[in-house]
Amino acid sequence: MQRKNLIINCPKCKTSFNFYTSQARPFCSDRCKQVDLGQWLNEEYSVATNEIVDFTLDSTIESAEESNGDFNWQ
Ligand SMILES: [Zn+2]
């Protein structure tokens, strides 16, 4: 197989990445893809909304990890 190399900027977070190695292209990551899809579905496309969504995702992940540490399921 031939490896292709094309560096582009993510339309969501402007991060440079290889277009051919991303599984969420044209976005850099699945997270950017999901955020963009959510905005289209909600029809709330604004810069302010972007920042709020990113913060919410981070908080959700951290909360889940803390819960796993507090609970001993075994
Ligand atoms: Zn991105």
N, CA, C, O and the ligand as a Tripos MOL2 file, in Angstrom:
@<TRIPOS>MOLECULE
protein
  297   295    75     0     0
PROTEIN
NO_CHARGES

@<TRIPOS>ATOM
      1 N           0.8330   -1.2060    0.0000 N.3       1 MET1
      2 CA          0.0000    0.0000    0.0000 C.3       1 MET1
      3 C           0.8650    1.2520    0.0000 C.2       1 MET1
      4 O           1.9340    1.2960    0.6080 O.2       1 MET1
      5 N           0.3840    2.2360   -0.6790 N.am      2 GLN2
      6 CA          1.1270    3.4890   -0.7390 C.3       2 GLN2
      7 C           0.5980    4.4520    0.3050 C.2       2 GLN2
      8 O          -0.6030    4.6970    0.4200 O.2       2 GLN2
      9 N           1.5320    4.9800    1.0490 N.am      3 ARG3
     10 CA          1.1370    5.9320    2.0810 C.3       3 ARG3
     11 C           1.0280    7.3300    1.5010 C.2       3 ARG3
     12 O           1.9610    7.8330    0.8760 O.2       3 ARG3
     13 N          -0.1050    7.9410    1.7140 N.am      4 LYS4
     14 CA         -0.2940    9.3100    1.2490 C.3       4 LYS4
     15 C          -0.1020   10.2700    2.4070 C.2       4 LYS4
     16 O          -0.3170    9.9270    3.5700 O.2       4 LYS4
     17 N           0.2980   11.4480    2.0720 N.am      5 ASN5
     18 CA          0.5510   12.4450    3.0980 C.3       5 ASN5
     19 C          -0.0340   13.7850    2.6660 C.2       5 ASN5
     20 O           0.3950   14.3710    1.6720 O.2       5 ASN5
     21 N          -0.9940   14.2500    3.4060 N.am      6 LEU6
     22 CA         -1.6080   15.5360    3.0930 C.3       6 LEU6
     23 C          -1.9480   16.2300    4.4080 C.2       6 LEU6
     24 O          -2.8730   15.8250    5.1130 O.2       6 LEU6
     25 N          -1.2050   17.2600    4.7240 N.am      7 ILE7
     26 CA         -1.4330   17.9800    5.9700 C.3       7 ILE7
     27 C          -2.4550   19.0850    5.7470 C.2       7 ILE7
     28 O          -2.2600   19.9650    4.9080 O.2       7 ILE7
     29 N          -3.5300   19.0320    6.4950 N.am      8 ILE8
     30 CA         -4.5590   20.0650    6.4110 C.3       8 ILE8
     31 C          -4.9010   20.5390    7.8210 C.2       8 ILE8
     32 O          -4.4610   19.9580    8.8130 O.2       8 ILE8
     33 N          -5.6840   21.5930    7.8870 N.am      9 ASN9
     34 CA         -6.1240   22.1080    9.1790 C.3       9 ASN9
     35 C          -7.5490   21.6560    9.4500 C.2       9 ASN9
     36 O          -8.4140   21.7350    8.5770 O.2       9 ASN9
     37 N          -7.7820   21.1880   10.6510 N.am     10 CYS10
     38 CA         -9.1200   20.7590   11.0490 C.3      10 CYS10
     39 C         -10.0890   21.9270   10.9360 C.2      10 CYS10
     40 O          -9.8020   23.0120   11.4420 O.2      10 CYS10
     41 N         -11.2320   21.7270   10.2830 N.am     11 PRO11
     42 CA        -12.2150   22.8120   10.1490 C.3      11 PRO11
     43 C         -12.8050   23.2320   11.4840 C.2      11 PRO11
     44 O         -13.4060   24.3000   11.5980 O.2      11 PRO11
     45 N         -12.6310   22.3870   12.4940 N.am     12 LYS12
     46 CA        -13.2380   22.6920   13.7970 C.3      12 LYS12
     47 C         -12.2590   23.3760   14.7420 C.2      12 LYS12
     48 O         -12.5500   24.4530   15.2620 O.2      12 LYS12
     49 N         -11.0980   22.7570   14.9690 N.am     13 CYS13
     50 CA        -10.1820   23.2900   15.9760 C.3      13 CYS13
     51 C          -8.9070   23.8550   15.3690 C.2      13 CYS13
     52 O          -8.0380   24.3420   16.0910 O.2      13 CYS13
     53 N          -8.7890   23.7930   14.0390 N.am     14 LYS14
     54 CA         -7.6590   24.3830   13.3020 C.3      14 LYS14
     55 C          -6.3390   23.6570   13.5380 C.2      14 LYS14
     56 O          -5.2830   24.1850   13.1900 O.2      14 LYS14
     57 N          -6.3710   22.4850   14.1080 N.am     15 THR15
     58 CA         -5.1570   21.7130   14.3170 C.3      15 THR15
     59 C          -4.6760   21.0930   13.0110 C.2      15 THR15
     60 O          -5.4860   20.5870   12.2330 O.2      15 THR15
     61 N          -3.3690   21.1250   12.7590 N.am     16 SER16
     62 CA         -2.8080   20.5100   11.5620 C.3      16 SER16
     63 C          -2.6960   19.0030   11.7540 C.2      16 SER16
     64 O          -2.2380   18.5390   12.7980 O.2      16 SER16
     65 N          -3.1130   18.2390   10.7490 N.am     17 PHE17
     66 CA         -3.0280   16.7810   10.8450 C.3      17 PHE17
     67 C          -2.9950   16.1870    9.4450 C.2      17 PHE17
     68 O          -3.2720   16.8670    8.4570 O.2      17 PHE17
     69 N          -2.6500   14.8970    9.3800 N.am     18 ASN18
     70 CA         -2.5870   14.1960    8.0950 C.3      18 ASN18
     71 C          -3.9830   13.7250    7.7160 C.2      18 ASN18
     72 O          -4.5940   12.9180    8.4180 O.2      18 ASN18
     73 N          -4.4670   14.2310    6.6190 N.am     19 PHE19
     74 CA         -5.8360   13.9190    6.1630 C.3      19 PHE19
     75 C          -6.0530   12.4220    6.0470 C.2      19 PHE19
     76 O          -7.1410   11.9340    6.3510 O.2      19 PHE19
     77 N          -5.0380   11.6800    5.6110 N.am     20 TYR20
     78 CA         -5.2190   10.2580    5.3080 C.3      20 TYR20
     79 C          -5.1220    9.3680    6.5400 C.2      20 TYR20
     80 O          -5.4940    8.1960    6.4810 O.2      20 TYR20
     81 N          -4.6320    9.8960    7.6470 N.am     21 THR21
     82 CA         -4.5180    9.0730    8.8510 C.3      21 THR21
     83 C          -5.6720    9.3090    9.8170 C.2      21 THR21
     84 O          -5.8450    8.5540   10.7740 O.2      21 THR21
     85 N          -6.4610   10.3480    9.5740 N.am     22 SER22
     86 CA         -7.5820   10.6290   10.4700 C.3      22 SER22
     87 C          -8.7640    9.7440   10.1250 C.2      22 SER22
     88 O          -9.1120    9.5870    8.9540 O.2      22 SER22
     89 N          -9.3820    9.1670   11.1470 N.am     23 GLN23
     90 CA        -10.5690    8.3400   10.9270 C.3      23 GLN23
     91 C         -11.8350    9.1780   10.9350 C.2      23 GLN23
     92 O         -12.9280    8.6560   10.7180 O.2      23 GLN23
     93 N         -11.6960   10.4550   11.1790 N.am     24 ALA24
     94 CA        -12.8580   11.3340   11.2770 C.3      24 ALA24
     95 C         -12.7590   12.4680   10.2650 C.2      24 ALA24
     96 O         -13.3930   13.5110   10.4270 O.2      24 ALA24
     97 N         -11.9470   12.2560    9.2060 N.am     25 ARG25
     98 CA        -11.7520   13.3200    8.2400 C.3      25 ARG25
     99 C         -13.0790   13.7960    7.6460 C.2      25 ARG25
    100 O         -14.0010   12.9980    7.4750 O.2      25 ARG25
    101 N         -13.1800   15.0620    7.3370 N.am     26 PRO26
    102 CA        -12.0780   16.0290    7.2730 C.3      26 PRO26
    103 C         -11.7010   16.6360    8.6170 C.2      26 PRO26
    104 O         -11.0040   17.6500    8.6560 O.2      26 PRO26
    105 N         -12.1420   16.0440    9.7090 N.am     27 PHE27
    106 CA        -11.7790   16.5790   11.0150 C.3      27 PHE27
    107 C         -10.5670   15.8390   11.5580 C.2      27 PHE27
    108 O         -10.2480   14.7430   11.0970 O.2      27 PHE27
    109 N          -9.8770   16.4440   12.5530 N.am     28 CYS28
    110 CA         -8.6540   15.8530   13.0820 C.3      28 CYS28
    111 C          -8.9830   14.6730   13.9940 C.2      28 CYS28
    112 O          -8.1580   13.7750   14.1650 O.2      28 CYS28
    113 N         -10.1710   14.6690   14.5770 N.am     29 SER29
    114 CA        -10.5080   13.6290   15.5420 C.3      29 SER29
    115 C         -12.0060   13.3910   15.5510 C.2      29 SER29
    116 O         -12.7840   14.2060   15.0550 O.2      29 SER29
    117 N         -12.3960   12.2680   16.1210 N.am     30 ASP30
    118 CA        -13.8220   11.9570   16.2000 C.3      30 ASP30
    119 C         -14.5550   12.9710   17.0610 C.2      30 ASP30
    120 O         -15.7390   13.2420   16.8550 O.2      30 ASP30
    121 N         -13.8420   13.5240   18.0190 N.am     31 ARG31
    122 CA        -14.4640   14.5140   18.8910 C.3      31 ARG31
    123 C         -14.8870   15.7590   18.1070 C.2      31 ARG31
    124 O         -15.9980   16.2610   18.2810 O.2      31 ARG31
    125 N         -13.9970   16.2510   17.2450 N.am     32 CYS32
    126 CA        -14.3420   17.4220   16.4360 C.3      32 CYS32
    127 C         -15.4960   17.0860   15.5070 C.2      32 CYS32
    128 O         -16.3680   17.9210   15.2690 O.2      32 CYS32
    129 N         -15.5060   15.8750   14.9840 N.am     33 LYS33
    130 CA        -16.5750   15.4550   14.0830 C.3      33 LYS33
    131 C         -17.9130   15.4380   14.8080 C.2      33 LYS33
    132 O         -18.9190   15.9140   14.2810 O.2      33 LYS33
    133 N         -17.9220   14.8950   16.0070 N.am     34 GLN34
    134 CA        -19.1720   14.8050   16.7640 C.3      34 GLN34
    135 C         -19.6710   16.1890   17.1500 C.2      34 GLN34
    136 O         -20.8710   16.4580   17.0940 O.2      34 GLN34
    137 N         -18.7560   17.0670   17.5420 N.am     35 VAL35
    138 CA        -19.1470   18.4210   17.9160 C.3      35 VAL35
    139 C         -19.7790   19.1170   16.7280 C.2      35 VAL35
    140 O         -20.7980   19.7950   16.8670 O.2      35 VAL35
    141 N         -19.1710   18.9500   15.5470 N.am     36 ASP36
    142 CA        -19.6940   19.6100   14.3590 C.3      36 ASP36
    143 C         -21.0570   19.0490   13.9880 C.2      36 ASP36
    144 O         -21.9650   19.8070   13.6480 O.2      36 ASP36
    145 N         -21.2100   17.7610   14.0460 N.am     37 LEU37
    146 CA        -22.4980   17.1400   13.7340 C.3      37 LEU37
    147 C         -23.5710   17.6240   14.6910 C.2      37 LEU37
    148 O         -24.6920   17.9140   14.2750 O.2      37 LEU37
    149 N         -23.2370   17.7110   15.9630 N.am     38 GLY38
    150 CA        -24.1990   18.1630   16.9570 C.3      38 GLY38
    151 C         -24.6570   19.5750   16.6810 C.2      38 GLY38
    152 O         -25.8240   19.9110   16.8810 O.2      38 GLY38
    153 N         -23.7370   20.4000   16.2220 N.am     39 GLN39
    154 CA        -24.1080   21.7780   15.9310 C.3      39 GLN39
    155 C         -25.0470   21.8520   14.7390 C.2      39 GLN39
    156 O         -25.9880   22.6460   14.7250 O.2      39 GLN39
    157 N         -24.7870   21.0210   13.7430 N.am     40 TRP40
    158 CA        -25.6820   21.0380   12.5760 C.3      40 TRP40
    159 C         -27.0650   20.5420   12.9770 C.2      40 TRP40
    160 O         -28.0720   21.0850   12.5240 O.2      40 TRP40
    161 N         -27.1230   19.5320   13.8080 N.am     41 LEU41
    162 CA        -28.4170   18.9890   14.2130 C.3      41 LEU41
    163 C         -29.1940   19.9950   15.0480 C.2      41 LEU41
    164 O         -30.4110   20.1230   14.9150 O.2      41 LEU41
    165 N         -28.4810   20.7030   15.9030 N.am     42 ASN42
    166 CA        -29.1400   21.6670   16.7800 C.3      42 ASN42
    167 C         -29.3110   23.0300   16.1180 C.2      42 ASN42
    168 O         -30.0040   23.9070   16.6330 O.2      42 ASN42
    169 N         -28.6630   23.1870   14.9650 N.am     43 GLU43
    170 CA        -28.7120   24.4710   14.2590 C.3      43 GLU43
    171 C         -28.2750   25.6090   15.1680 C.2      43 GLU43
    172 O         -28.8670   26.6890   15.1820 O.2      43 GLU43
    173 N         -27.2120   25.3310   15.9300 N.am     44 GLU44
    174 CA        -26.6590   26.3660   16.7970 C.3      44 GLU44
    175 C         -25.1880   26.5240   16.4580 C.2      44 GLU44
    176 O         -24.3090   26.1430   17.2310 O.2      44 GLU44
    177 N         -24.9410   27.0890   15.2980 N.am     45 TYR45
    178 CA        -23.5720   27.1730   14.8030 C.3      45 TYR45
    179 C         -22.9770   28.5230   15.1610 C.2      45 TYR45
    180 O         -23.2040   29.5170   14.4710 O.2      45 TYR45
    181 N         -22.2030   28.5500   16.2580 N.am     46 SER46
    182 CA        -21.5710   29.7900   16.6670 C.3      46 SER46
    183 C         -20.2980   29.4820   17.4230 C.2      46 SER46
    184 O         -20.1370   28.3800   17.9480 O.2      46 SER46
    185 N         -19.3920   30.4390   17.4850 N.am     47 VAL47
    186 CA        -18.1250   30.2340   18.1860 C.3      47 VAL47
    187 C         -18.3650   30.0130   19.6750 C.2      47 VAL47
    188 O         -17.7070   29.1730   20.2890 O.2      47 VAL47
    189 N         -19.2800   30.7410   20.2500 N.am     48 ALA48
    190 CA        -19.5660   30.6210   21.6730 C.3      48 ALA48
    191 C         -20.0250   29.2010   22.0050 C.2      48 ALA48
    192 O         -19.6360   28.6410   23.0300 O.2      48 ALA48
    193 N         -20.8470   28.6260   21.1390 N.am     49 THR49
    194 CA        -21.3420   27.2760   21.3780 C.3      49 THR49
    195 C         -20.1930   26.2710   21.3200 C.2      49 THR49
    196 O         -20.1730   25.3140   22.0950 O.2      49 THR49
    197 N         -19.2430   26.4750   20.4170 N.am     50 ASN50
    198 CA        -18.1040   25.5630   20.3120 C.3      50 ASN50
    199 C         -17.4000   25.4150   21.6500 C.2      50 ASN50
    200 O         -17.1200   24.2990   22.0880 O.2      50 ASN50
    201 N         -17.1140   26.5230   22.2920 N.am     51 GLU51
    202 CA        -16.3490   26.4930   23.5330 C.3      51 GLU51
    203 C         -17.1350   25.7930   24.6350 C.2      51 GLU51
    204 O         -16.5580   25.0510   25.4290 O.2      51 GLU51
    205 N         -18.4200   26.0180   24.6900 N.am     52 ILE52
    206 CA        -19.2440   25.3900   25.7250 C.3      52 ILE52
    207 C         -19.2750   23.8790   25.5220 C.2      52 ILE52
    208 O         -19.1620   23.1280   26.4900 O.2      52 ILE52
    209 N         -19.4250   23.4240   24.2880 N.am     53 VAL53
    210 CA        -19.4880   21.9960   24.0090 C.3      53 VAL53
    211 C         -18.1690   21.3260   24.3800 C.2      53 VAL53
    212 O         -18.1740   20.2450   24.9690 O.2      53 VAL53
    213 N         -17.0310   21.9560   24.0430 N.am     54 ASP54
    214 CA        -15.7380   21.3590   24.3750 C.3      54 ASP54
    215 C         -15.5930   21.2080   25.8890 C.2      54 ASP54
    216 O         -15.1360   20.1680   26.3630 O.2      54 ASP54
    217 N         -15.9610   22.1960   26.6230 N.am     55 PHE55
    218 CA        -15.8470   22.1570   28.0780 C.3      55 PHE55
    219 C         -16.7260   21.0530   28.6590 C.2      55 PHE55
    220 O         -16.3180   20.3540   29.5860 O.2      55 PHE55
    221 N         -17.9020   20.9010   28.1280 N.am     56 THR56
    222 CA        -18.8210   19.8790   28.6230 C.3      56 THR56
    223 C         -18.2530   18.4870   28.3960 C.2      56 THR56
    224 O         -18.3550   17.6250   29.2690 O.2      56 THR56
    225 N         -17.6590   18.2630   27.2360 N.am     57 LEU57
    226 CA        -17.0950   16.9550   26.9370 C.3      57 LEU57
    227 C         -15.9590   16.6330   27.9050 C.2      57 LEU57
    228 O         -15.8750   15.5090   28.4010 O.2      57 LEU57
    229 N         -15.0920   17.5960   28.1800 N.am     58 ASP58
    230 CA        -13.9830   17.3570   29.0970 C.3      58 ASP58
    231 C         -14.5020   17.0270   30.4960 C.2      58 ASP58
    232 O         -13.9940   16.1130   31.1460 O.2      58 ASP58
    233 N         -15.4870   17.7490   30.9510 N.am     59 SER59
    234 CA        -16.0310   17.5340   32.2900 C.3      59 SER59
    235 C         -16.6550   16.1490   32.3930 C.2      59 SER59
    236 O         -16.5260   15.4870   33.4230 O.2      59 SER59
    237 N         -17.3210   15.7090   31.3470 N.am     60 THR60
    238 CA        -17.9660   14.4030   31.3600 C.3      60 THR60
    239 C         -16.9320   13.2970   31.4960 C.2      60 THR60
    240 O         -17.1330   12.3490   32.2550 O.2      60 THR60
    241 N         -15.8380   13.4110   30.7740 N.am     61 ILE61
    242 CA        -14.7990   12.3830   30.8180 C.3      61 ILE61
    243 C         -14.1630   12.3360   32.2010 C.2      61 ILE61
    244 O         -13.9560   11.2550   32.7510 O.2      61 ILE61
    245 N         -13.8550   13.4870   32.7600 N.am     62 GLU62
    246 CA        -13.2210   13.5240   34.0700 C.3      62 GLU62
    247 C         -14.1480   12.9560   35.1450 C.2      62 GLU62
    248 O         -13.6990   12.2440   36.0420 O.2      62 GLU62
    249 N         -15.4240   13.2690   35.0530 N.am     63 SER63
    250 CA        -16.3850   12.7770   36.0400 C.3      63 SER63
    251 C         -16.4780   11.2550   35.9710 C.2      63 SER63
    252 O         -16.5690   10.5900   37.0030 O.2      63 SER63
    253 N         -16.4570   10.7050   34.7650 N.am     64 ALA64
    254 CA        -16.5650    9.2600   34.6100 C.3      64 ALA64
    255 C         -15.3540    8.5680   35.2340 C.2      64 ALA64
    256 O         -15.4930    7.5310   35.8820 O.2      64 ALA64
    257 N         -14.1680    9.1440   35.0390 N.am     65 GLU65
    258 CA        -12.9680    8.5330   35.5940 C.3      65 GLU65
    259 C         -12.9830    8.5810   37.1150 C.2      65 GLU65
    260 O         -12.5540    7.6340   37.7740 O.2      65 GLU65
    261 N         -13.4700    9.6690   37.6660 N.am     66 GLU66
    262 CA        -13.5400    9.7790   39.1210 C.3      66 GLU66
    263 C         -14.5110    8.7480   39.6880 C.2      66 GLU66
    264 O         -14.2430    8.1470   40.7290 O.2      66 GLU66
    265 N         -15.6280    8.5460   39.0140 N.am     67 SER67
    266 CA        -16.6160    7.5850   39.4850 C.3      67 SER67
    267 C         -16.0240    6.1780   39.5000 C.2      67 SER67
    268 O         -16.2620    5.4060   40.4280 O.2      67 SER67
    269 N         -15.2560    5.8550   38.4700 N.am     68 ASN68
    270 CA        -14.6510    4.5300   38.4130 C.3      68 ASN68
    271 C         -13.6900    4.3250   39.5750 C.2      68 ASN68
    272 O         -13.5500    3.2150   40.0890 O.2      68 ASN68
    273 N         -13.0230    5.4140   39.9900 N.am     69 GLY69
    274 CA        -12.0800    5.2830   41.0890 C.3      69 GLY69
    275 C         -12.7810    5.1140   42.4270 C.2      69 GLY69
    276 O         -12.2790    4.4150   43.3070 O.2      69 GLY69
    277 N         -13.9320    5.7460   42.5870 N.am     70 ASP70
    278 CA        -14.6390    5.6740   43.8530 C.3      70 ASP70
    279 C         -15.3470    4.3300   44.0250 C.2      70 ASP70
    280 O         -15.4080    3.7890   45.1290 O.2      70 ASP70
    281 N         -15.8730    3.8050   42.9380 N.am     71 PHE71
    282 CA        -16.6280    2.5580   43.0340 C.3      71 PHE71
    283 C         -15.7240    1.3560   42.7740 C.2      71 PHE71
    284 O         -14.9760    1.3320   41.7960 O.2      71 PHE71
    285 N         -15.7960    0.3810   43.6380 N.am     72 ASN72
    286 CA        -15.0840   -0.8850   43.4210 C.3      72 ASN72
    287 C         -16.0980   -1.9500   43.0440 C.2      72 ASN72
    288 O         -16.8530   -2.4460   43.8800 O.2      72 ASN72
    289 N         -16.0940   -2.2910   41.7370 N.am     73 TRP73
    290 CA        -17.1340   -3.1760   41.2200 C.3      73 TRP73
    291 C         -16.8160   -4.6410   41.4620 C.2      73 TRP73
    292 O         -17.6400   -5.5060   41.1670 O.2      73 TRP73
    293 N         -15.6520   -4.9320   41.9870 N.am     74 GLN74
    294 CA        -15.3070   -6.3440   42.1330 C.3      74 GLN74
    295 C         -15.5410   -6.8460   43.5390 C.2      74 GLN74
    296 O         -15.2980   -8.0180   43.8250 O.2      74 GLN74
    297 ZN        -10.0720   19.2050   15.2930 Zn       75 ZN75
@<TRIPOS>BOND
     1     1     2 1
     2     2     3 1
     3     3     4 2
     4     3     5 am
     5     5     6 1
     6     6     7 1
     7     7     8 2
     8     7     9 am
     9     9    10 1
    10    10    11 1
    11    11    12 2
    12    11    13 am
    13    13    14 1
    14    14    15 1
    15    15    16 2
    16    15    17 am
    17    17    18 1
    18    18    19 1
    19    19    20 2
    20    19    21 am
    21    21    22 1
    22    22    23 1
    23    23    24 2
    24    23    25 am
    25    25    26 1
    26    26    27 1
    27    27    28 2
    28    27    29 am
    29    29    30 1
    30    30    31 1
    31    31    32 2
    32    31    33 am
    33    33    34 1
    34    34    35 1
    35    35    36 2
    36    35    37 am
    37    37    38 1
    38    38    39 1
    39    39    40 2
    40    39    41 am
    41    41    42 1
    42    42    43 1
    43    43    44 2
    44    43    45 am
    45    45    46 1
    46    46    47 1
    47    47    48 2
    48    47    49 am
    49    49    50 1
    50    50    51 1
    51    51    52 2
    52    51    53 am
    53    53    54 1
    54    54    55 1
    55    55    56 2
    56    55    57 am
    57    57    58 1
    58    58    59 1
    59    59    60 2
    60    59    61 am
    61    61    62 1
    62    62    63 1
    63    63    64 2
    64    63    65 am
    65    65    66 1
    66    66    67 1
    67    67    68 2
    68    67    69 am
    69    69    70 1
    70    70    71 1
    71    71    72 2
    72    71    73 am
    73    73    74 1
    74    74    75 1
    75    75    76 2
    76    75    77 am
    77    77    78 1
    78    78    79 1
    79    79    80 2
    80    79    81 am
    81    81    82 1
    82    82    83 1
    83    83    84 2
    84    83    85 am
    85    85    86 1
    86    86    87 1
    87    87    88 2
    88    87    89 am
    89    89    90 1
    90    90    91 1
    91    91    92 2
    92    91    93 am
    93    93    94 1
    94    94    95 1
    95    95    96 2
    96    95    97 am
    97    97    98 1
    98    98    99 1
    99    99   100 2
   100    99   101 am
   101   101   102 1
   102   102   103 1
   103   103   104 2
   104   103   105 am
   105   105   106 1
   106   106   107 1
   107   107   108 2
   108   107   109 am
   109   109   110 1
   110   110   111 1
   111   111   112 2
   112   111   113 am
   113   113   114 1
   114   114   115 1
   115   115   116 2
   116   115   117 am
   117   117   118 1
   118   118   119 1
   119   119   120 2
   120   119   121 am
   121   121   122 1
   122   122   123 1
   123   123   124 2
   124   123   125 am
   125   125   126 1
   126   126   127 1
   127   127   128 2
   128   127   129 am
   129   129   130 1
   130   130   131 1
   131   131   132 2
   132   131   133 am
   133   133   134 1
   134   134   135 1
   135   135   136 2
   136   135   137 am
   137   137   138 1
   138   138   139 1
   139   139   140 2
   140   139   141 am
   141   141   142 1
   142   142   143 1
   143   143   144 2
   144   143   145 am
   145   145   146 1
   146   146   147 1
   147   147   148 2
   148   147   149 am
   149   149   150 1
   150   150   151 1
   151   151   152 2
   152   151   153 am
   153   153   154 1
   154   154   155 1
   155   155   156 2
   156   155   157 am
   157   157   158 1
   158   158   159 1
   159   159   160 2
   160   159   161 am
   161   161   162 1
   162   162   163 1
   163   163   164 2
   164   163   165 am
   165   165   166 1
   166   166   167 1
   167   167   168 2
   168   167   169 am
   169   169   170 1
   170   170   171 1
   171   171   172 2
   172   171   173 am
   173   173   174 1
   174   174   175 1
   175   175   176 2
   176   175   177 am
   177   177   178 1
   178   178   179 1
   179   179   180 2
   180   179   181 am
   181   181   182 1
   182   182   183 1
   183   183   184 2
   184   183   185 am
   185   185   186 1
   186   186   187 1
   187   187   188 2
   188   187   189 am
   189   189   190 1
   190   190   191 1
   191   191   192 2
   192   191   193 am
   193   193   194 1
   194   194   195 1
   195   195   196 2
   196   195   197 am
   197   197   198 1
   198   198   199 1
   199   199   200 2
   200   199   201 am
   201   201   202 1
   202   202   203 1
   203   203   204 2
   204   203   205 am
   205   205   206 1
   206   206   207 1
   207   207   208 2
   208   207   209 am
   209   209   210 1
   210   210   211 1
   211   211   212 2
   212   211   213 am
   213   213   214 1
   214   214   215 1
   215   215   216 2
   216   215   217 am
   217   217   218 1
   218   218   219 1
   219   219   220 2
   220   219   221 am
   221   221   222 1
   222   222   223 1
   223   223   224 2
   224   223   225 am
   225   225   226 1
   226   226   227 1
   227   227   228 2
   228   227   229 am
   229   229   230 1
   230   230   231 1
   231   231   232 2
   232   231   233 am
   233   233   234 1
   234   234   235 1
   235   235   236 2
   236   235   237 am
   237   237   238 1
   238   238   239 1
   239   239   240 2
   240   239   241 am
   241   241   242 1
   242   242   243 1
   243   243   244 2
   244   243   245 am
   245   245   246 1
   246   246   247 1
   247   247   248 2
   248   247   249 am
   249   249   250 1
   250   250   251 1
   251   251   252 2
   252   251   253 am
   253   253   254 1
   254   254   255 1
   255   255   256 2
   256   255   257 am
   257   257   258 1
   258   258   259 1
   259   259   260 2
   260   259   261 am
   261   261   262 1
   262   262   263 1
   263   263   264 2
   264   263   265 am
   265   265   266 1
   266   266   267 1
   267   267   268 2
   268   267   269 am
   269   269   270 1
   270   270   271 1
   271   271   272 2
   272   271   273 am
   273   273   274 1
   274   274   275 1
   275   275   276 2
   276   275   277 am
   277   277   278 1
   278   278   279 1
   279   279   280 2
   280   279   281 am
   281   281   282 1
   282   282   283 1
   283   283   284 2
   284   283   285 am
   285   285   286 1
   286   286   287 1
   287   287   288 2
   288   287   289 am
   289   289   290 1
   290   290   291 1
   291   291   292 2
   292   291   293 am
   293   293   294 1
   294   294   295 1
   295   295   296 2
@<TRIPOS>SUBSTRUCTURE
     1 MET1         2 RESIDUE 1 A MET
     2 GLN2         6 RESIDUE 1 A GLN
     3 ARG3        10 RESIDUE 1 A ARG
     4 LYS4        14 RESIDUE 1 A LYS
     5 ASN5        18 RESIDUE 1 A ASN
     6 LEU6        22 RESIDUE 1 A LEU
     7 ILE7        26 RESIDUE 1 A ILE
     8 ILE8        30 RESIDUE 1 A ILE
     9 ASN9        34 RESIDUE 1 A ASN
    10 CYS10       38 RESIDUE 1 A CYS
    11 PRO11       42 RESIDUE 1 A PRO
    12 LYS12       46 RESIDUE 1 A LYS
    13 CYS13       50 RESIDUE 1 A CYS
    14 LYS14       54 RESIDUE 1 A LYS
    15 THR15       58 RESIDUE 1 A THR
    16 SER16       62 RESIDUE 1 A SER
    17 PHE17       66 RESIDUE 1 A PHE
    18 ASN18       70 RESIDUE 1 A ASN
    19 PHE19       74 RESIDUE 1 A PHE
    20 TYR20       78 RESIDUE 1 A TYR
    21 THR21       82 RESIDUE 1 A THR
    22 SER22       86 RESIDUE 1 A SER
    23 GLN23       90 RESIDUE 1 A GLN
    24 ALA24       94 RESIDUE 1 A ALA
    25 ARG25       98 RESIDUE 1 A ARG
    26 PRO26      102 RESIDUE 1 A PRO
    27 PHE27      106 RESIDUE 1 A PHE
    28 CYS28      110 RESIDUE 1 A CYS
    29 SER29      114 RESIDUE 1 A SER
    30 ASP30      118 RESIDUE 1 A ASP
    31 ARG31      122 RESIDUE 1 A ARG
    32 CYS32      126 RESIDUE 1 A CYS
    33 LYS33      130 RESIDUE 1 A LYS
    34 GLN34      134 RESIDUE 1 A GLN
    35 VAL35      138 RESIDUE 1 A VAL
    36 ASP36      142 RESIDUE 1 A ASP
    37 LEU37      146 RESIDUE 1 A LEU
    38 GLY38      150 RESIDUE 1 A GLY
    39 GLN39      154 RESIDUE 1 A GLN
    40 TRP40      158 RESIDUE 1 A TRP
    41 LEU41      162 RESIDUE 1 A LEU
    42 ASN42      166 RESIDUE 1 A ASN
    43 GLU43      170 RESIDUE 1 A GLU
    44 GLU44      174 RESIDUE 1 A GLU
    45 TYR45      178 RESIDUE 1 A TYR
    46 SER46      182 RESIDUE 1 A SER
    47 VAL47      186 RESIDUE 1 A VAL
    48 ALA48      190 RESIDUE 1 A ALA
    49 THR49      194 RESIDUE 1 A THR
    50 ASN50      198 RESIDUE 1 A ASN
    51 GLU51      202 RESIDUE 1 A GLU
    52 ILE52      206 RESIDUE 1 A ILE
    53 VAL53      210 RESIDUE 1 A VAL
    54 ASP54      214 RESIDUE 1 A ASP
    55 PHE55      218 RESIDUE 1 A PHE
    56 THR56      222 RESIDUE 1 A THR
    57 LEU57      226 RESIDUE 1 A LEU
    58 ASP58      230 RESIDUE 1 A ASP
    59 SER59      234 RESIDUE 1 A SER
    60 THR60      238 RESIDUE 1 A THR
    61 ILE61      242 RESIDUE 1 A ILE
    62 GLU62      246 RESIDUE 1 A GLU
    63 SER63      250 RESIDUE 1 A SER
    64 ALA64      254 RESIDUE 1 A ALA
    65 GLU65      258 RESIDUE 1 A GLU
    66 GLU66      262 RESIDUE 1 A GLU
    67 SER67      266 RESIDUE 1 A SER
    68 ASN68      270 RESIDUE 1 A ASN
    69 GLY69      274 RESIDUE 1 A GLY
    70 ASP70      278 RESIDUE 1 A ASP
    71 PHE71      282 RESIDUE 1 A PHE
    72 ASN72      286 RESIDUE 1 A ASN
    73 TRP73      290 RESIDUE 1 A TRP
    74 GLN74      294 RESIDUE 1 A GLN
    75 ZN75       297 GROUP 0 **** ****
